[in-house]
Amino acid sequence: MKIQKLSIIIPAYNEGNTIHLILDKIKAVNLVENIRKEVIIINDFSSDHTEQAIADYKENNAGFDINYYKHETNKGKGAALHTGISKATGEYLIIQDADLEYDPEEYNDLLKPVCSGFADVVYGSRFMGNNPHRILFFWHTIGNRWLTFASNMFSNMNLTDMETCYKLFNTELIQSIKLTEQRFGFEPEVTQKIARVPKIRIYEVGISYYGRTYEDGKKIGWKDGVRAIYCILKYGLFRAK
C-alpha cells in the first residue's frame, strides 16, 4: 500500500507547557516517500492552559494540518486515543504522547517495514537497539518487562515492549477493532486484540526514550500496572471482545 498520509494521534492532559515543543518536533520531521502529516490532538479535559496553547500554536502555524478535539469530561488516555483513532484519515496512524519522552524523528524508523511491504503494525521498543535511553526507575523497567512477558504468554508473540507509546497501525485495521479500555489499559487490550487478527504482520523496531520523572509530569503509577495485569487476563486469557 502506498501511504499518502500519516495520522499522528496525540492525547493531551495538562500539557500546556510542553505541547508546543512536541508539535515543533513533529512539524520538523520530513517523512519518507513524501508522506504527509495529519496531527490529531485530543484534549482530555485539561485543567491547565493546554487548550489555549494549542489554539495559539494553530494560529501561528496556519499551514500545519492540526485537528483539535476536546472531551467535556476527563475520560482517560485510552478514551482520548479512541477519539483520535476514529478521526484519523491517513492510511496509517501513530500514537504520540504530548510530552517529550519519544522522538518524532523516529517515525521513519517505524514506517520503514510498512513502506517496504512487510508490516501492518509496528511497535517501537525502548528495550531494543543502541538508541539513547534515559536512566530512571528500576521497578518501572521490571514492571514493563514483566507485563510484556505476561502479554506475550497469551498473545503468542515475542514483543520486547508492549507498553510503548509508539505504535503504528494500519488505520482501517485499527478502526475495525472494538476498543473499550478508557485509561492505561489501552496498551494490553490493543495488543491482545491485534494479535488475534488473522495473518497480521507485526514488527518491532528500536527507539529512543527520554523518560520523565514524576516531578516532570509523569502520570502513570502502580494502579495502572494493576489494571494492565487485569486487562492482560481479560483480553488474553479470557479473550474478551
FISE-568108 format. One record per residue (C-alpha): residue number from 1; x, z, y; residue in three letters. Coordinates in Angstrom, 1 decimal. Layout:
BEGIN
{NUM, {X, Z, Y}, "ALA"} ...
***
This chain:
BEGIN
{1, {0.0, 0.0, 0.0}, "MET"} {2, {1.3, -0.9, 3.5}, "LYS"} {3, {1.0, 2.1, 5.7}, "ILE"} {4, {-0.2, 1.2, 9.2}, "GLN"} {5, {-0.8, 4.8, 10.5}, "LYS"} {6, {0.2, 8.3, 9.5}, "LEU"} {7, {-2.2, 11.1, 10.5}, "SER"} {8, {-0.4, 14.4, 11.4}, "ILE"} {9, {-2.7, 17.4, 10.9}, "ILE"} {10, {-1.8, 20.5, 13.0}, "ILE"} {11, {-3.8, 23.7, 12.6}, "PRO"} {12, {-3.2, 25.9, 15.6}, "ALA"} {13, {-3.9, 29.5, 16.2}, "TYR"} {14, {-2.3, 31.3, 19.2}, "ASN"} {15, {0.5, 28.7, 19.6}, "GLU"} {16, {0.2, 28.2, 23.3}, "GLY"} {17, {3.9, 29.0, 23.9}, "ASN"} {18, {5.2, 26.5, 21.3}, "THR"} {19, {2.6, 23.8, 20.8}, "ILE"} {20, {4.2, 21.5, 23.4}, "HIS"} {21, {7.6, 21.8, 21.7}, "LEU"} {22, {6.4, 20.6, 18.3}, "ILE"} {23, {4.4, 17.8, 20.0}, "LEU"} {24, {7.6, 16.7, 21.8}, "ASP"} {25, {9.4, 16.5, 18.4}, "LYS"} {26, {6.5, 14.5, 16.8}, "ILE"} {27, {6.4, 12.1, 19.7}, "LYS"} {28, {10.2, 11.5, 19.5}, "ALA"} {29, {10.1, 10.5, 15.8}, "VAL"} {30, {10.3, 6.8, 15.0}, "ASN"} {31, {8.7, 6.3, 11.7}, "LEU"} {32, {9.9, 3.8, 9.1}, "VAL"} {33, {8.3, 0.4, 9.0}, "GLU"} {34, {6.9, 0.9, 12.5}, "ASN"} {35, {4.2, 3.2, 11.2}, "ILE"} {36, {2.0, 4.5, 14.0}, "ARG"} {37, {1.3, 8.2, 14.5}, "LYS"} {38, {-2.1, 9.9, 14.9}, "GLU"} {39, {-2.0, 13.6, 15.8}, "VAL"} {40, {-5.0, 15.7, 15.0}, "ILE"} {41, {-4.9, 19.3, 16.3}, "ILE"} {42, {-7.5, 21.8, 15.2}, "ILE"} {43, {-7.6, 24.9, 17.4}, "ASN"} {44, {-8.9, 27.7, 15.2}, "ASP"} {45, {-10.5, 29.7, 18.0}, "PHE"} {46, {-7.2, 30.9, 19.6}, "SER"} {47, {-7.3, 33.9, 21.9}, "SER"} {48, {-4.4, 32.8, 24.0}, "ASP"} {49, {-3.8, 29.7, 26.2}, "HIS"} {50, {-3.5, 27.2, 23.2}, "THR"} {51, {-6.4, 25.1, 24.4}, "GLU"} {52, {-5.0, 24.8, 28.0}, "GLN"} {53, {-1.5, 24.0, 26.7}, "ALA"} {54, {-2.9, 21.1, 24.6}, "ILE"} {55, {-5.0, 19.8, 27.5}, "ALA"} {56, {-2.0, 19.9, 29.8}, "ASP"} {57, {0.1, 18.0, 27.2}, "TYR"} {58, {-2.5, 15.3, 26.7}, "LYS"} {59, {-2.8, 14.8, 30.4}, "GLU"} {60, {0.9, 14.4, 30.8}, "ASN"} {61, {1.3, 12.2, 27.7}, "ASN"} {62, {-1.5, 9.7, 28.1}, "ALA"} {63, {-0.1, 7.1, 25.7}, "GLY"} {64, {0.3, 9.6, 22.8}, "PHE"} {65, {-2.5, 9.5, 20.2}, "ASP"} {66, {-3.7, 13.1, 20.2}, "ILE"} {67, {-7.2, 14.1, 18.9}, "ASN"} {68, {-8.3, 17.6, 19.6}, "TYR"} {69, {-10.9, 19.7, 17.8}, "TYR"} {70, {-11.8, 23.4, 18.2}, "LYS"} {71, {-13.5, 25.8, 15.9}, "HIS"} {72, {-16.1, 28.0, 17.7}, "GLU"} {73, {-15.1, 31.0, 15.4}, "THR"} {74, {-11.8, 31.8, 13.7}, "ASN"} {75, {-12.2, 30.4, 10.2}, "LYS"} {76, {-8.6, 30.3, 8.9}, "GLY"} {77, {-5.8, 27.8, 8.3}, "LYS"} {78, {-7.5, 26.3, 5.3}, "GLY"} {79, {-10.7, 25.6, 7.2}, "ALA"} {80, {-8.7, 24.1, 10.1}, "ALA"} {81, {-7.0, 21.8, 7.5}, "LEU"} {82, {-10.4, 20.8, 6.1}, "HIS"} {83, {-11.5, 19.7, 9.5}, "THR"} {84, {-8.3, 17.8, 10.2}, "GLY"} {85, {-8.3, 16.1, 6.8}, "ILE"} {86, {-11.9, 15.0, 7.4}, "SER"} {87, {-11.0, 13.4, 10.7}, "LYS"} {88, {-7.9, 11.5, 9.6}, "ALA"} {89, {-7.9, 7.8, 9.8}, "THR"} {90, {-4.4, 6.9, 8.7}, "GLY"} {91, {-3.7, 5.6, 5.2}, "GLU"} {92, {-1.6, 8.8, 4.6}, "TYR"} {93, {-1.7, 12.2, 6.2}, "LEU"} {94, {0.8, 15.0, 6.5}, "ILE"} {95, {0.4, 18.7, 7.3}, "ILE"} {96, {2.4, 20.1, 10.2}, "GLN"} {97, {2.4, 23.7, 11.4}, "ASP"} {98, {2.2, 24.2, 15.1}, "ALA"} {99, {5.4, 26.4, 15.2}, "ASP"} {100, {9.0, 25.1, 14.9}, "LEU"} {101, {9.7, 26.1, 11.2}, "GLU"} {102, {9.5, 22.5, 10.0}, "TYR"} {103, {11.3, 19.4, 11.5}, "ASP"} {104, {9.2, 16.3, 12.1}, "PRO"} {105, {12.4, 14.3, 11.9}, "GLU"} {106, {12.0, 14.6, 8.2}, "GLU"} {107, {8.7, 12.8, 8.0}, "TYR"} {108, {10.6, 9.7, 7.0}, "ASN"} {109, {12.1, 11.5, 4.0}, "ASP"} {110, {8.6, 12.3, 2.7}, "LEU"} {111, {7.4, 8.7, 3.5}, "LEU"} {112, {10.2, 7.0, 1.5}, "LYS"} {113, {8.8, 7.5, -2.0}, "PRO"} {114, {5.4, 6.3, -0.7}, "VAL"} {115, {6.8, 3.2, 1.1}, "CYS"} {116, {8.8, 2.4, -2.0}, "SER"} {117, {5.6, 2.3, -4.0}, "GLY"} {118, {6.4, 5.3, -6.2}, "PHE"} {119, {4.2, 8.1, -4.9}, "ALA"} {120, {0.7, 9.1, -3.9}, "ASP"} {121, {1.6, 12.7, -2.9}, "VAL"} {122, {4.9, 14.1, -1.7}, "VAL"} {123, {5.8, 17.7, -1.2}, "TYR"} {124, {8.7, 18.8, 1.0}, "GLY"} {125, {10.7, 21.5, -0.8}, "SER"} {126, {12.6, 24.3, 1.1}, "ARG"} {127, {14.4, 25.0, -2.1}, "PHE"} {128, {16.0, 21.6, -2.8}, "MET"} {129, {18.9, 19.7, -1.3}, "GLY"} {130, {21.5, 20.7, 1.3}, "ASN"} {131, {19.4, 20.8, 4.4}, "ASN"} {132, {19.7, 23.8, 6.7}, "PRO"} {133, {17.6, 26.8, 5.9}, "HIS"} {134, {17.3, 30.0, 8.0}, "ARG"} {135, {18.2, 33.1, 6.0}, "ILE"} {136, {15.2, 35.5, 6.3}, "LEU"} {137, {13.1, 37.6, 3.9}, "PHE"} {138, {14.3, 38.2, 0.3}, "PHE"} {139, {10.9, 39.2, -1.0}, "TRP"} {140, {9.2, 36.3, 0.6}, "HIS"} {141, {11.5, 34.0, -1.2}, "THR"} {142, {11.0, 35.7, -4.5}, "ILE"} {143, {7.2, 35.7, -3.9}, "GLY"} {144, {7.2, 32.0, -3.1}, "ASN"} {145, {9.2, 31.1, -6.2}, "ARG"} {146, {7.0, 33.3, -8.4}, "TRP"} {147, {3.8, 31.8, -7.0}, "LEU"} {148, {5.2, 28.3, -7.6}, "THR"} {149, {6.2, 29.2, -11.2}, "PHE"} {150, {2.7, 30.6, -11.8}, "ALA"} {151, {1.1, 27.5, -10.3}, "SER"} {152, {3.3, 25.2, -12.5}, "ASN"} {153, {2.2, 27.0, -15.6}, "MET"} {154, {-1.4, 25.9, -15.1}, "PHE"} {155, {-0.8, 22.5, -13.3}, "SER"} {156, {1.9, 21.5, -15.9}, "ASN"} {157, {4.1, 20.3, -13.0}, "MET"} {158, {7.7, 21.3, -12.1}, "ASN"} {159, {7.4, 21.8, -8.4}, "LEU"} {160, {10.0, 24.0, -6.7}, "THR"} {161, {7.9, 24.9, -3.6}, "ASP"} {162, {4.1, 24.9, -4.0}, "MET"} {163, {3.7, 27.0, -0.8}, "GLU"} {164, {5.4, 24.5, 1.5}, "THR"} {165, {3.7, 23.3, 4.7}, "CYS"} {166, {4.9, 19.7, 4.3}, "TYR"} {167, {2.5, 18.0, 2.0}, "LYS"} {168, {2.0, 14.2, 2.4}, "LEU"} {169, {-1.2, 12.9, 0.9}, "PHE"} {170, {-2.9, 9.6, 0.4}, "ASN"} {171, {-5.8, 10.1, 2.8}, "THR"} {172, {-8.6, 8.5, 0.7}, "GLU"} {173, {-7.5, 10.6, -2.2}, "LEU"} {174, {-7.4, 14.0, -0.5}, "ILE"} {175, {-10.6, 13.3, 1.3}, "GLN"} {176, {-12.3, 12.7, -2.1}, "SER"} {177, {-11.3, 16.2, -3.3}, "ILE"} {178, {-13.6, 19.1, -2.6}, "LYS"} {179, {-11.6, 21.9, -1.0}, "LEU"} {180, {-13.1, 25.3, -0.4}, "THR"} {181, {-10.4, 27.8, 0.5}, "GLU"} {182, {-10.7, 28.9, 4.1}, "GLN"} {183, {-7.3, 30.6, 4.6}, "ARG"} {184, {-3.9, 30.6, 2.9}, "PHE"} {185, {-5.5, 29.9, -0.5}, "GLY"} {186, {-5.4, 26.2, 0.6}, "PHE"} {187, {-1.9, 25.7, -0.9}, "GLU"} {188, {-2.6, 26.7, -4.6}, "PRO"} {189, {-6.1, 25.2, -4.5}, "GLU"} {190, {-5.0, 21.8, -3.4}, "VAL"} {191, {-2.0, 21.8, -5.7}, "THR"} {192, {-4.1, 22.6, -8.8}, "GLN"} {193, {-6.8, 20.1, -7.9}, "LYS"} {194, {-4.3, 17.3, -7.0}, "ILE"} {195, {-2.5, 17.9, -10.4}, "ALA"} {196, {-5.8, 17.1, -12.2}, "ARG"} {197, {-6.2, 13.7, -10.7}, "VAL"} {198, {-5.7, 11.0, -13.4}, "PRO"} {199, {-2.4, 9.1, -13.1}, "LYS"} {200, {-1.5, 10.9, -9.9}, "ILE"} {201, {2.1, 10.3, -8.8}, "ARG"} {202, {3.6, 13.4, -7.2}, "ILE"} {203, {7.1, 13.5, -5.7}, "TYR"} {204, {9.2, 16.2, -4.1}, "GLU"} {205, {12.0, 15.9, -1.5}, "VAL"} {206, {14.3, 18.5, 0.0}, "GLY"} {207, {13.6, 19.5, 3.6}, "ILE"} {208, {15.0, 21.9, 6.3}, "SER"} {209, {13.4, 25.2, 7.1}, "TYR"} {210, {13.8, 27.1, 10.4}, "TYR"} {211, {11.7, 30.2, 9.5}, "GLY"} {212, {10.2, 32.6, 12.0}, "ARG"} {213, {10.2, 36.4, 11.9}, "THR"} {214, {7.0, 38.4, 12.5}, "TYR"} {215, {8.3, 39.1, 16.0}, "GLU"} {216, {8.5, 35.3, 16.5}, "ASP"} {217, {4.8, 35.0, 15.4}, "GLY"} {218, {4.9, 34.5, 11.7}, "LYS"} {219, {1.3, 35.2, 10.4}, "LYS"} {220, {1.4, 35.2, 6.5}, "ILE"} {221, {1.6, 38.6, 4.8}, "GLY"} {222, {1.3, 40.3, 1.4}, "TRP"} {223, {-2.5, 40.0, 1.4}, "LYS"} {224, {-2.1, 36.2, 1.5}, "ASP"} {225, {0.1, 36.4, -1.6}, "GLY"} {226, {-2.5, 38.3, -3.5}, "VAL"} {227, {-5.1, 35.7, -2.5}, "ARG"} {228, {-2.7, 33.0, -3.7}, "ALA"} {229, {-2.5, 34.6, -7.2}, "ILE"} {230, {-6.3, 34.8, -7.3}, "TYR"} {231, {-6.5, 31.1, -6.4}, "CYS"} {232, {-4.0, 30.0, -9.0}, "ILE"} {233, {-6.0, 31.7, -11.6}, "LEU"} {234, {-9.4, 30.5, -10.2}, "LYS"} {235, {-8.4, 26.8, -9.9}, "TYR"} {236, {-5.7, 26.7, -12.5}, "GLY"} {237, {-6.6, 28.9, -15.5}, "LEU"} {238, {-10.4, 28.7, -15.0}, "PHE"} {239, {-10.3, 25.2, -13.4}, "ARG"} {240, {-12.9, 26.0, -10.8}, "ALA"} {241, {-14.2, 23.0, -8.8}, "LYS"} 
***
